[in-house]
Amino acid sequence: MGATGQKQSLVSDGRCIVEAIDLTMDFRPKKEKSVRALKGISFTAGPGEVTGLVGPDGAGKTTTLRMLAGVLRLTADRIADQERRMVLEQLGQIVPPDRYDNAMHEDYVAFRDEQHFPQGQEVTAYRARKGSQPVAVILRFDAVDGYNGPIRLLVGIQESGRLAGVRVTSHRETPGLGDAIDAARSDWILGFTGRSLTNPEPAGWAVERDGGEFDQFTGATITPRAVVEAIQRALEFYELSGRDLFDKPAAAPPEVAP
Ligand SMILES: Cc1cc2nc3c(=O)[nH]c(=O)nc-3n(C[C@H](O)[C@H](O)[C@H](O)COP(=O)(O)O)c2cc1C
């Protein structure tokens, strides 16, 4: 039996009760070929929400719940592998692997900066280097003003201060309205690549409705506004102190609970 993925219960900030990321389960009945019961199940359940699992017999509903309840234990080394794979894949979309030669997914620091990353959140900064020279930093943090809660972003900033790329890695925005921030749904988020604090000028760093340069979505201005503002604040942070990140000692690898 092999189970991978992550589950978290976050109640202290009241934003998320359960977050399941990429749950996968293989059962191996005695001496038989393994059977994949779950593949890549991800979802969040917020406080006060009723979350249902709908599917035919054999879809994996009970297995999902048993994994969340801890009845089926996740294997620590498999979780670590899975986590590494996901992080590498996501980071590689922003800074292509041929641009750096360090183990970027292990070369990270964590910090807080209320002015640029509000609500006391912890920001993770992955550092890309080539021949020990700084290439880019990828900041993982939340845009806190989404319509349905936080929007998790990866914001890649080249050493020069230009955006290497931006991706949304999780959100709960409404399908068909706010979810166009997701690269799987539209190209909107790709339009930030190459931008910087001076491109556009500060007044342009807003959605069109607010006089800026970035498209909003029909009937859904709140979501793109939150993302644009969060990216601008990340660039402002980088301008002030982002280059210092390259000099900080790397954080210890996170402990993964069995
Ligand atoms: C059920 C429902 C879901 C909505 N989901 C979103 C959303 O995910 N993102 C968003 O920006 N606006 C969403 N809206 C619309 C906002 O309430 C708000 O009207 C809109 O963001 C303002 O944009 P506009 O100025 O372009 O109309 C939703 C509205 C309703 C009724």
Ligand as a Chemical Component Dictionary entry (heavy atoms), coordinates in Angstrom:
data_LIG
# 
_chem_comp.id                   LIG 
_chem_comp.type                 NON-POLYMER 
_chem_comp.pdbx_formal_charge   0 
_chem_comp.three_letter_code    LIG 
# 
loop_
_chem_comp_atom.comp_id 
_chem_comp_atom.atom_id 
_chem_comp_atom.alt_atom_id 
_chem_comp_atom.type_symbol 
_chem_comp_atom.charge 
_chem_comp_atom.model_Cartn_x 
_chem_comp_atom.model_Cartn_y 
_chem_comp_atom.model_Cartn_z 
_chem_comp_atom.pdbx_ordinal 
LIG C1  C1  C 0 -21.956 33.827 -6.140  1  
LIG C2  C2  C 0 -20.998 34.901 -6.518  2  
LIG C3  C3  C 0 -19.673 34.575 -6.699  3  
LIG C4  C4  C 0 -18.739 35.543 -7.065  4  
LIG N1  N1  N 0 -17.443 35.208 -7.223  5  
LIG C5  C5  C 0 -16.542 36.156 -7.522  6  
LIG C6  C6  C 0 -15.177 35.837 -7.651  7  
LIG O1  O1  O 0 -14.712 34.690 -7.525  8  
LIG N2  N2  N 0 -14.329 36.839 -7.946  9  
LIG C7  C7  C 0 -14.745 38.141 -8.108  10 
LIG O2  O2  O 0 -13.919 38.995 -8.355  11 
LIG N3  N3  N 0 -16.017 38.452 -8.003  12 
LIG C8  C8  C 0 -16.948 37.508 -7.722  13 
LIG N4  N4  N 0 -18.243 37.847 -7.607  14 
LIG C9  C9  C 0 -18.649 39.222 -7.934  15 
LIG C10 C10 C 0 -18.338 40.210 -6.819  16 
LIG O3  O3  O 0 -19.354 40.158 -5.839  17 
LIG C11 C11 C 0 -18.293 41.635 -7.341  18 
LIG O4  O4  O 0 -19.557 41.984 -7.798  19 
LIG C12 C12 C 0 -17.340 41.774 -8.487  20 
LIG O5  O5  O 0 -16.079 41.293 -8.170  21 
LIG C13 C13 C 0 -17.181 43.229 -8.825  22 
LIG O6  O6  O 0 -16.686 43.255 -10.133 23 
LIG P1  P1  P 0 -17.250 44.264 -11.211 24 
LIG O7  O7  O 0 -16.942 45.588 -10.605 25 
LIG O8  O8  O 0 -16.483 43.945 -12.441 26 
LIG O9  O9  O 0 -18.712 43.964 -11.291 27 
LIG C14 C14 C 0 -19.165 36.880 -7.241  28 
LIG C15 C15 C 0 -20.514 37.201 -7.053  29 
LIG C16 C16 C 0 -21.414 36.233 -6.694  30 
LIG C17 C17 C 0 -22.854 36.618 -6.493  31 
# 
loop_
_chem_comp_bond.comp_id 
_chem_comp_bond.atom_id_1 
_chem_comp_bond.atom_id_2 
_chem_comp_bond.value_order 
_chem_comp_bond.pdbx_ordinal 
LIG C1  C2  SING 1  
LIG C2  C3  SING 2  
LIG C2  C16 DOUB 3  
LIG C3  C4  DOUB 4  
LIG C4  N1  SING 5  
LIG C4  C14 SING 6  
LIG N1  C5  DOUB 7  
LIG C5  C6  SING 8  
LIG C5  C8  SING 9  
LIG C6  O1  DOUB 10 
LIG C6  N2  SING 11 
LIG N2  C7  SING 12 
LIG C7  O2  DOUB 13 
LIG C7  N3  SING 14 
LIG N3  C8  DOUB 15 
LIG C8  N4  SING 16 
LIG N4  C9  SING 17 
LIG N4  C14 SING 18 
LIG C9  C10 SING 19 
LIG C10 O3  SING 20 
LIG C10 C11 SING 21 
LIG C11 O4  SING 22 
LIG C11 C12 SING 23 
LIG C12 O5  SING 24 
LIG C12 C13 SING 25 
LIG C13 O6  SING 26 
LIG O6  P1  SING 27 
LIG P1  O7  DOUB 28 
LIG P1  O8  SING 29 
LIG P1  O9  SING 30 
LIG C14 C15 DOUB 31 
LIG C15 C16 SING 32 
LIG C16 C17 SING 33 
# 
